[in-house]
């Protein structure tokens, strides 16, 4: 299995490294600790970014009264 670093994922998603770390900490992104470092499984990241993933489904819009 291939793993990506926090820096690589941040570049792919165009967000900061701190944001990637936060998303891993709260469970938004899959991640595994290797010593003191975080590695993100490439396959799981690709699945998460897929349009078919449930987290990427359109959210219902709220109508304001």
C-alpha positions as CSV (number, residue, x, y, z in Angstrom):
1,X,0.0,0.0,0.0
2,X,1.3,3.5,-0.9
3,X,1.2,6.3,1.7
4,X,1.3,10.0,1.2
5,X,2.8,12.5,3.6
6,X,0.8,15.4,5.1
7,X,2.7,17.8,2.8
8,X,1.8,15.8,-0.3
9,X,-1.9,15.6,0.7
10,X,-1.9,19.4,1.5
11,X,-0.5,20.1,-2.0
12,X,-3.1,17.8,-3.7
13,X,-6.0,19.4,-1.8
14,X,-4.6,22.9,-1.9
15,X,-4.9,23.4,1.8
16,X,-2.3,23.9,4.6
17,X,-0.5,21.1,6.3
18,X,-2.2,22.1,9.6
19,X,-5.6,21.6,8.0
20,X,-4.7,18.1,6.8
21,X,-3.5,17.2,10.3
22,X,-6.7,18.6,11.8
23,X,-8.9,16.6,9.3
24,X,-7.0,13.4,10.3
25,X,-7.4,14.1,14.0
26,X,-11.2,14.6,13.7
27,X,-11.6,11.7,11.3
28,X,-12.4,13.6,8.1
29,X,-9.4,12.0,6.4
30,X,-8.0,8.6,7.0
31,X,-4.5,8.6,8.5
32,X,-2.1,6.5,10.4
33,X,0.7,7.4,12.8
34,X,4.1,6.1,11.9
35,X,6.2,7.1,14.9
36,X,5.5,10.8,15.3
37,X,4.5,11.3,11.7
38,X,1.2,10.9,9.9
39,X,0.8,9.0,6.7
40,X,-2.4,9.0,4.6
41,X,-3.2,5.8,2.6
42,X,-3.2,6.9,-1.0
43,X,-6.0,4.5,-2.0
44,X,-8.3,5.6,0.8
45,X,-7.7,9.3,0.0
46,X,-8.6,8.6,-3.7
47,X,-11.8,6.8,-2.6
48,X,-12.6,9.7,-0.2
49,X,-12.2,12.2,-3.0
50,X,-14.4,10.1,-5.4
51,X,-17.7,11.8,-6.4
52,X,-19.4,8.5,-5.4
53,X,-18.3,8.7,-1.8
54,X,-21.2,9.4,0.6
55,X,-19.4,12.4,2.2
56,X,-19.3,14.1,-1.2
57,X,-23.1,13.9,-1.7
58,X,-24.9,17.2,-2.2
59,X,-26.2,18.6,1.0
60,X,-29.8,19.7,1.2
61,X,-30.3,23.5,1.0
62,X,-32.1,25.4,3.7
63,X,-34.9,27.7,2.7
64,X,-35.2,30.8,4.8
65,X,-38.7,31.9,5.7
